[in-house]
Amino acid sequence: MMTELPLEQVRTLLAVVDEGTFDAAAAALHVTPSAVSQRVKALEQRTGRVLLQRTKPVRATESGAVLVRYARQLARLERDAWGELGLSGAGEPTRVSVAVNADSLATWFLPALTRVAGLCFELHREDEDHTAALLREGLVMAAVTTAADPVPGCTVRPLGRMRYLPVGTPEFTAAHLGGRPLPEALSEAPVVVFDRKDDFQDAFVRRLGRDAAGPLRHLVPTSEGFLDAVAAGLGWGMVPEVQARPLLVEDRLVLLAPEEWMDVTLYWQQWRLDSPALAAFADAVTATAAEALRR
């Protein structure tokens, strides 16, 4: 027999995760820490699962993340209902939380925000291979991701392909690649990577038949900074086509392999909710991607 989930307990769980501690959640909810603890314990007993890791800050377990996502969806539907009834009262704008990768954020994504009015955006920057995890954890209601399979409780639609070009400065290319087979040269030359999770340059070198890019790696964790580092000659890198083209035209960058590139297919995943705000934003993102990305 299914057990009902008391809204008070579910909302308390969400407050603990968002605030990071039981005391902070108690302050946010205007109740005592003891009341917060009792509600969470009651919810764990009702579900038969441990929902929180009692760390600092508190983190949801895998089961807890399911209920956190449920709580956020309830809050979204409640706000939409109040808005449709004209009873929002507080005048707070509708907030939409989205996970998006740095390159999309730096190139094509922001114009989508200007296509919808009355929304307040909360953007979480994360690698496109990991944005879906934020959906699973209930931290965001939508994400730009490389995951084609929908996260449970979400819908998915393709956005398009983002092309990356292997580039370096003319001086860097002459110093490190000139006269050598490209696979061998790239496996030894200095390289720029986004962060320690960035496997993109290695993947390109593996495509050419070598194990990985060179061991001398510059970590530059912003899209604009990554481009600047490559343009400064620190190393070679895979740069989004839309960022690379102007510098190629100015001869500040050159293609390391004119017939080689890598495409990343991006998808839009969002909660499966009848939310007018989320639907309008999804349409704006899809339209903007259709204009900026390769089909």
VEXGUMI-701209 format. One record per residue: residue in one letter; x, z, y of N, C-alpha, C in turn. Coordinates in steps of 0.001 Angstrom, whole numbers, plus 524288, in hexadecimal, padded with zeros to 5 digits. Example, Ala and Ser with C-alpha at 12.3 -4.5 7.8 and 13.67 -1.06 7.14 Angstrom:
2
A8338681E787E9C68300C81E787EE6C8339081E787F31CS8323281BA87F7368356681BE47FBDC8326481EBE8001E
This chain:
295
M80350800007FB5F8000080000800008037B80000804DCM8022A7FCA8808B2805597FC4F80D678049E80129810C5T808D2802DF81334808C280769816A2808E68059581C44E8056B807C481F7F805728065F8250A80A5A8087C827ACL80C168059C82BA28109E8073E82EA780EB680954833E0P80EE180E71834A380D0F810AF8399E8103380E8783E2FL80D7980C918421A8101C80A1884686813B380DE18495FE81212812C2849D281547816A284C8581A8B8173F849DDQ81A8D81743844AA81F6A817E3841C5822CB812FB84233V8205380E70841EB8233E8098584253825AF80901847B8R822C480A5484BC8824D4809FD851188293980DF0851F2T828C88126284F7482CFA8164584FE3831F88144D84D55L83170811DB848C8835FC80F8D846338389F80B99849C5L835948084A84C46837BC8046284FDA83A948070585463A8385280B278567883AC780DEE85ADB840078103B85947V8405E8125E8549184549814A1852BE849808106585254V8480780BE28502C84BD08079E84F9C84D7C80591854F3D849CC804F08587E84B0D802D685DAB84E3B806A8860F0E84CEA80BB38609384F8D80F9A863D6854A08118686170G855288110E85C4385A148125F859B585A71817DA8578BT8574881B81859808574B820DD85783851BB822EF8577EF850DE827188546484BB78298B8543584A7682C1E85978D84E6882E8585BE384D8383117860E884BF682D2986519A84EAF828C48655084D73824CE869438480E8227D86847A846B4821B58634F8417B81FB68620983D4D8239B863BDA83E61828A5862E683AA882CAE86482839BF82C8686A60A83DFD82BDC86D5783D7982B8B8730883A4D826CB874A6A83B3B82258872088386881D8B873578329F81DF58720AL83161820CE86DDB82BF28214F86C1A8293A8261986E70H82C39829668713D82A1C82E28873A1827F9831E586F83V82AE88327986B3E829A9836488672C82EA883936865DFT82E5683D0486262832F684003860E78361483D1985CBCP83B3783E1885C6283E5083BC48582983C2C83D2C852C4S83A08841DA85245837C28437284D4C8332F83FE684BD1A82FFF83E7C84FA782B9183B0484E9582D78835A484CDEV8318E833B884F63833C082EA884DE2835B482EE08483FS838A083300846F783AB383393841AF83653833DF83DAAQ83236836B983EDC82DDE8374A83B3582B148321B83A5AR82A6A82F1883E86827C782A0283DF782AFC8264583A94V8301B8262C83B6F83370822AE8385B8336E82456832A3K833E882963831A9833C582B5182C3F82E9982A0C829A6A82A4D82AA482C838252B8297182A5B824B9823AA828F8L827048205682C47826DF81AB582B3582A3B8196682677E82EBA81BFA825F48321081B1E8216482F4D81CE881C6BQ82C898214781CB2829A38231B818298252D81F64816CAR822A181D5981AC681E3B819D0819E781FFF814B981760T82495812C88190F8269080DD5816F4829EE80E918121AG82BC8813618114C82F2B8145E80CD48348F8121080D6FR836428116A8124C83B5B80F018135E83E19811D7817C7V8434F811D18179184662813AB81BF98465E80F6582017L844CE810BB824D08442180CD2828EA8487680CD882CFEL84B518113882D5F84F61811A38315D854788139C82F0AQ858C38117D8310085DE2813BB8300185EEF8179C83459R85F9581C99832FC8603A820AD836EE865C0820A48391AT8672381C6483B9A86C3F81BC783E0F86B9581C2D843F1K86FD481B98846CC86F9181B6984C81872078165684E66P86EF2812AC8507C8694181302850F6866848123F84BB4V86192813EF84B7C85E6881340846CA85DAF80D71845C0R85DCE80BF0840BC85CF28067B83F3B858BA8063B83B1AA855B08021283B42851A380150837578540A7FF728323ET851FE8015982DE2853747FF39828D1850C17F9F18282BE851A77F766823C884F147F257822D6849267F2FF822E5S8473B7F72F8206C841997F8328208283FC77F9A1825FBG842ED7FCBC828BA8418F7FE3282E0D8412D7F98C831A5A844A37F5AD830D1844947F0FF8341B83F6F7EE1083396V83D247EE1F82EE1838157EB9082E1B833F47EE1E8318FL833EC7F354831BD8300F7F616834E28313C7F5B483AB1V836397F57483C1D8379C7F4B1841998359F7EF688437DR836667EB64840478346D7E636841B782E747E6558423EY82BD67E90483E9A826277E99483EC5824727EC50843D1A827517F0698454C825FF7F34A84A10826957EFDF84EE5R82AAD7ECC584F1482B707E95985396827257E531853D0Q8259A7E33084F58821727DF4484F4681C4D7E19B85115L81B337E66584F7D816757E9078514E8168F7E9B38573CA81B157EB428593C81B8B7EBFE85EDF81ABC7E6DA861C8R81CDB7E29985F9281C337DD75861FB816707DBE586217L813B87DC8D85DBF80E317DB2685D7F80AF17DE9186126E80C4D7E38F861828096D7E716864F0809FF7E56986A9DR80ECD7E41C86C2F80FA07E2698719B80CAF7DD57872B7D80CC37D9A886EF4809ED7D4C186FB3804157D5BB87043A801FD7D94886D0D7FC687DA7486D467FAEA7DCCF87283W7FE077E0948745C7FCF47E2EE879747FD347DED287DC3G801167DB5E87D5C801957D74D881577FCED7D3A88816CE7FB007D21287CD77F67C7CE9087C8A7F1917D13687E89L7F1457D66487DFF7ECC07D94687FF27ED347DA7B885C5G7F1C07D92C888067F2947DA5B88D8C7F3367E01488EA0L7F51C7E2F688AAD7F58B7E89D88B287FB2F7EA7388AC7S7FEE17E6FB88BEE804607E86D88B6D805DD7ECB688F37G8032E7ED22893958038F7F1AD8970E808EA7F28189962A80CB47F3B38960B811DE7F528897FF814A47F0A189AA7G812C37EBE6899BE815297E76A89C3881A637E5EE899E3E81B9C7E7E989554820937E6A1892D5820747E108890C9P8249B7DE058919D824BD7D8B288F818253C7D8D188995T823907D4A1887158240D7D42C88172829C57D34A88010R82BDF7D69787CA9831607D65187B37831FC7D3478761FV8359E7CF9787604836CC7CC8A8715583C8D7CD5387006S83D9E7CF7286B66843067D061869BB844BA7CC10865FAV8493E7C9B88671684B0B7C52486432850D77C5AD862F6A8525C7C44885E34857E17C3EA85CBE8598F7BE3685D2CV85DE47BD4C85FD985FB87B7F0860B1865A47B7DD86090N867D17B3B485E6F86D817B34C85E1686FDE7B1D58635CA874D87B327863FF877717B29A8690E877957ACF286AEFD878947A93B8676F879087A3C88691C873C47A1A486AF8S86F8D7A30E8685B86A5E7A16B86A2E869327A3E186F76L86A957A8D5870058699A7AB9B874E886C8F7A91187970A871467A71D878508748B7A4D987C6E8733D79F2887D91T8703D79C9B87A3186F72796FC87AD8869C77956687BC1W866427968F8782986105794508789585C8B7983A878C1F85D7179D2787743859157A0BA8765E8568D7A2CD87B62L859A67A42187F4E857877A6B5883F78533E7A391886BEP8539179E548872484F4879B79889A5849F579C618871DA849DE79DC188204844DD79ED287F7A842257A37C881F6L8453A7A736883F5842EC7ABE48864C83FEE7AA9B88B47T8417B7A66888DED83EF17A504892D6839D57A211891FER838B77A0AA88D258340579D9D88C0382F2F7A0F888B09V82FE37A60988ACA82B747A98D889FF82B9A7ADC388E3AA8270B7AF0489045826B57B2D38947F8248A7B7FE89271G825DB7BC32895318238D7C13E89409825FA7C41E88F79L82A6A7C24D88D7D82CF47C4DF8891A832017C77588AE3C8335A7CBB588858838547CE5E8894383B977CDB988455F8403A7CB90884D3843587CA2C88041847997CE3687F33E848307CF7287A4584C5D7D2E28787484F807CFD38746BL854017CDDA87604857247CA77872B085B6C7CD9986FF2H85BEF7CCB586ADF860047CF26867BD863B67CAD6865FAR868967CB01867BB86C5C7C6FD8663586EBA7C85E860E9E86E717C4AC85D51870877C58485814871E07C03C855B8D875997C02A8521B877097BB6084F648723E7B90C84CBBE871C87B3CD84CEF86D1A7B13D84ADB86C437B23184508D8708B7B3798423D86FF97B4A883CAF86E0C7BA3783BBDH86DC07BD6383FDF86C497C2DC83F438677F7C46E84277T865587C0CF8458F860D47C233848C885C177C39784572A85B8C7C11D840D7857077C24583D88856FF7C7FE83BD4A85B987CA6483B7785BD87CFE2839EE8591C7D35683DF2L859647D1E5842FB856B67D4EB846FE850CC7D48384665L84EF67D00584475849607CF7584347847CD7D31483ED0R84B017D32083AB8849C77D67083630849937DC37837BAE84D027DDBF83B3F84D477E32F83CDC849167E48F840DEG8461D7E0A3842A3842097E1A88466B843F87E27484BF1L848E57E11084D0184B1C7E1D985236849677DDA18560CV848047D9078540A846297D4C3857578415B7D264854D7M83E527CF7C857F1839A27CCFD855E283A6A7C728854E6A83EF97C5128568B840207BF8D855A9846077BECD855C8A847CA7BA678538E84D6D7B97A8535284EA57B3B3852D1V852E37B21285553855537AD008543E859397ADFF84FDFT858A87AB3684B8885BA97AC7D846E285CF87A79F843C0T860B87A81784038861E17A3DD83C8C85EE27A48A83777A85BCC7A8BC83707858E87A9DC83233853F67A691831F9A853B97A31482E1484F2379FC282D7984ABE7A28082A95D84C137A661827538481D7A94F82476846067ADAB827E9P840DC7AE0E8287483EB27B1F282C0D83FAE7B78482A48V840EC7BAD682E008412F7C06F82D0B83BA77C23E82BAAP83AFF7C6038280A835B97C7D4826B68329A7C94582B95G82DDD7C72A82BD682A817C83A8304782B6F7C4AF834EBC82EA77C0958343782FFD7BD1A8388C82EB47B77083738T82E2C7B44F83B3B82DB17AEB083AA7832C87AC2E83C71V833AE7A75283AD7838897A4A983C3A8375479F0083D92R83A2479CFF84176839B079773842D083F13795778447EP8406F790988432E8459478E88844B3845D078D6B84A84L84A7378E4C84CC184B5678D378524684E8B7884B8531EG8526D7876584FBB855D8782EB8506085B647844984ED1R85EF17809684F89864677815084DF2867E1781C9852C6M86B39785B2852A886F0878679856D78744578473854E3R8767A780AA8579D87B6077E35855E58801C780E08585CY8841A781A98551C889087840A856D288D7678021855F6L890F377FD4859CA8955677C248598E89A8077F1F85954P89E3D77D53856068A37077FC5855DB8A6B377DC185A6AV8A82A7814185DF98AADD77F8B862B18AF6C7831F86401G8B2E778109867338B74D783EE869538B92C7811C86E2ET8BCA878387871128BEBF780DE875AC8C2A777CAD873F5P8C3A0778BF877498C78D774CB875EC8CCEC7773D874E0E8CE5C77B22877FC8D37477D9E8775D8D3B8780A087233F8CF9778375870EE8CF667865E86C0D8CFAE782A08676CT8CCC977E68867C78CCAA77A99863828D20A77836862A7A8D4AD776D8866EC8D9E27748B866648DDBB7787286411A8DD4A77D638658B8E10678156863C58E032782F085E19H8DB457833285C5D8DA2678577857428D8347818E8532CL8D62977D21854F48D3D77797C851398D6857743285114G8D98B772F78551A8DBC376DC0855918DF0776C14850E2G8DDA27679B84EA28E0B47655A84A638E00A7680484524R8DC9576BBB844A78DBDA76E8083FAC8D66C76D5B83D80P8D5D276D7A838618D08B76CF8836308CD10771538384DL8C85D76FF5839EC8C4F2773B683C808C3CA778908392CP8C26E77806834278C15377CC3831118C5E17809B830FFE8CA9677E8C830548CF34781E78303D8D012784768358AA8CF7C7816D839BC8D06B7837C83EF68CC7E787C584062L8C782786EA83F368C38078AC68409D8C3E578FB683D58S8C62C78F59838C58C6CB794058358C8CB3E7978283780E8CE2A7959E83B588D28C798A883D6E8D21F7999484347A8CF3479658846228CF077969E84BD98CBE579B5484DBCP8CD1579D6D852568C9DD7A194854A98C43A79FC785541V8C09A7A3608547C8BB0E7A20A854948B81C7A637857A3V8B3E87A49F85A1B8B0727A84085CE08ABA97A9288597AV8AA457AE1C858A98A5887AF73855B98A2417B328858FEF89D337B34E857DD899947B67285AF889A5A7BC44859F1D89A5E7BDB98550189B497C3268537389CF97C32A84DBER89D697C7C384B7489F677C8198461689B917C5F984213K896A67C53F84391892CB7C2F084009892C17BCFB84059D8956F7BAD484439895487B53284534898807B24884119D895CF7AF5983DC08984F7AC5783998898137A68183AB2F896597A50F83F648952679F9B84079899FA79C1E84071Q89E2079DE2842FF8A2F379ACC843108A53979A5283D91D8A4FF79E9383A8A8A6D679E648351D8A3B479A7D831EDA89E8B79A6E832CF89B32796D282FE489CAD7912783109F89E1279014835F289FA178AC28374C8A4B6789508348EV8A86A78CE6834788AD6978BCF831D98AC9378B2D82BF6R8A91278E50829B98A7E878DB0824258A58F788588230DR8A27278668826AB8A03A78129825FF8A49077D10825BEL8A8E177E15828888AD4077A6B828828B0D477B20823CEG8AFD777F2B820A18B2CC77FC881BCE8B6A27844081BB1R8B6D77877281FDD8BA4B78BFF81FE68B710790FA81F78D8B9AE7955A81E678B6E079A3A81D5B8B48B79CB68223FA8B76579C818269B8B59B79F3B82B4B8B8B279D5E83003A8B6AA79EBE834A78B99079DB28396D8BE4B7A152839B9G8C1867A08883DB08C67A7A35C83E178C5DC7A93683EC6P8C9FB7AC2883DA48C9BD7B1DC83DF78C9F67B40184386L8CBE27B0E6847468CC127B2BD84CAE8C6BF7B1AD84F24R8C3AC7B5E984FD68BE367B554851788BD277B87385670H8BAD77B5D485A418B9327B86F85F088B3517B97A85EA8L8B1BE7BE6785EE78AC407BFDB85EA28AA037C00B86427V8A6467BC9D865418A3DC7BC5286A7489DED7BC60869AEP89B617C0EE86A74895F97C194868B8891BC7C00F86C9FT892A57BC1686FD588E6A7B9E08730388ED37B3F8872AAS88A737B1558731D88A7F7ABA3872B788DA27A92E87720E88CBE7AB1187BE988F967A8F2880608956A7AA4088001G896A87AF0987E5C89C1B7B09487DC589EDC7AD898797FF89C067AC638754789E307A9428710889FD57A3E58731AL89C4E7A165875FB89D8379C44878398A22D79C9F87BE4D8A2497A0A787F348A6967A142882E48ABC87A20988011A8ABAC7A4EE87BBA8B07B7A5E0878CC8B29E7A0DC87670V8AF2079DA2874488B0CF79899872238B2CF7951887684A8B0067950687AED8B199791BC87F5C8B6AF7939A881D0A8B802798928810B8BCED79AA8883128C17D7998D87F6DG8C0647977987AC68C4937961D877278C62D79A7987381L8C30879EAD873188C4727A2F786F8F8C4267A14F869DDG8C0AF79DBF868AC8C00C79BEF863558BBE7797B986328W8BAF6795A985E758B6C3791DD85DD78B1D8794D185C29G8AD5A7923985C848A889794BC85ADC8A420790D285A60M89FF879284857C189B3778F6685740897A9790D785BCAV896EC78D2C85F638941178E298643B88EEF78B1C86421P88A9878D73865D6885B478A848662888659785788693BE88414781598673F884AD77C2C869958833F77C2C86F5DV87F0D77ECD870C287D4477EBD876288813578165879C8Q8842D78523877C888843787A487AF188D3E7846887B04A88E5F781CF876B78934E77EF5876418934C779CC8793FR88ED6777258797C88EA7771E187B9F890E37716A88131P88F56774C5884DE891897743088A31897757749F88A51L899B6778188872189F63778B88870F8A20E7743D8843AL89F5F771E18807E8A17F76D3687DEB8A1A9768A1881B9V89D9076818884DD89D5A763E0888B78A1B87648588CBBE8A2E47697588E228A70976A84891FA8AC7876A9888F85D8ACCD7699C88A6C8B1C9769A9887838B45B76F0988773R8B14B77326888698B36577871887F88B36C77A3288247L8B013777CE87F138AFFC778B2879738B02A77370876B1V8B21777389871DD8B20676ED686E968AFB87704A8694BL8AD6776C5A866CC8AB5C76D198618B8AFDE76D2385DB0L8B0037710685A588B42A7713D8566C8B32276D77851F6A8AE2A76C71850F78ACA3768D084CC38A7C8765FB84EA3P8A8657616E851188A3F375EBE8538989F5B75DA284FDEE8A06275D3384ADC89C2F75C008472989A34760D58444DE89BCF765678460289A3E76A3F843548977D76DF184722W89381770798452F890BB7747B8482588DC6777DB8443FM88B5C77BF2846368881077F3F842E8882EB78043845B5D87E9D77F8F842E88796F7809284501877457859F842B2V874BF788AE846008722578D7E8445486C5278CD384558T8693678D2E841418638F78CB9841CF8614F7920E8433FL85E66792238477C85C22796FA8496F856447971F8486BY8544E79BCF8478284EC179CA48468084CB97A0FD84A12W847B27A0D384B01845077A4F984DED841B77A81784A13Q842DC7AD1B849AB83FB77B08B8466C83D287B4A2849E3Q838457B5DD848BC835747B9C284BCC8318D7BC9384856W82FE27C12184A3B82BE67C40B84761827037C0C1846BDR8247B7C1598423481F917BEA48413281B267C1D6843A2L81A8A7C130848CB816A97C41784BBF813697C05A84F09D80E877C1BE84FD280B337BEC58536080BF87C0E6858DDS8109F7BFD885B078120D7C1D286029812877BD45863F6P80F1E7BCF9867DB80F6D7B8A086BA2814BA7B85286E55A816EF7BCD986FB181BF47BCDC872668203D7BA9086EF9L8206C7BC3C86A15824727BA5386685823AB7B49486547A81EC97B2E8864BD81DAA7AD6A8639C81F577A9F18682AA81E457ABAC86CF581FBF7A89587185825A47A81B871F9F8285B7AC63870F282E0B7AC3287140830517A8C386CF3A82E247A9108683D830007A5C6863EF82F797A00186552D82B1B79E8F867BC82A5C7991D8695C82E6E7978E86D72A82FAC79B25871068338C799FC8750F838F479942872B0V83A5A79C9D86EED83F7479C2D86C6683FCF797108695AT83BB0795C08667A83BB2790F48635C83C3678C2B866D8A8396A78C1B86B3A839AD787A186ECF83F18787258713AT8416D78B84872BF8469B78B698751684AB47899C8711BA84A3B78B7A86C4F84DE4789DE8683984D707840F86715A848AE7820286744847E077C6B8663384AB07790A86A3CE84B3577B0A86EFC84DD77781D87316853D0778B2872CFA855AB77D01870A085B4077E33870F385E3777D5B86BE0L85B9A77DE18677585E4A77DA68626685D7E7786585FC3R860D37774C85C05860437728E858F085C0D7735D854DCR8590076F45853DA854DA76FA484FFC856EA76E3684AA4
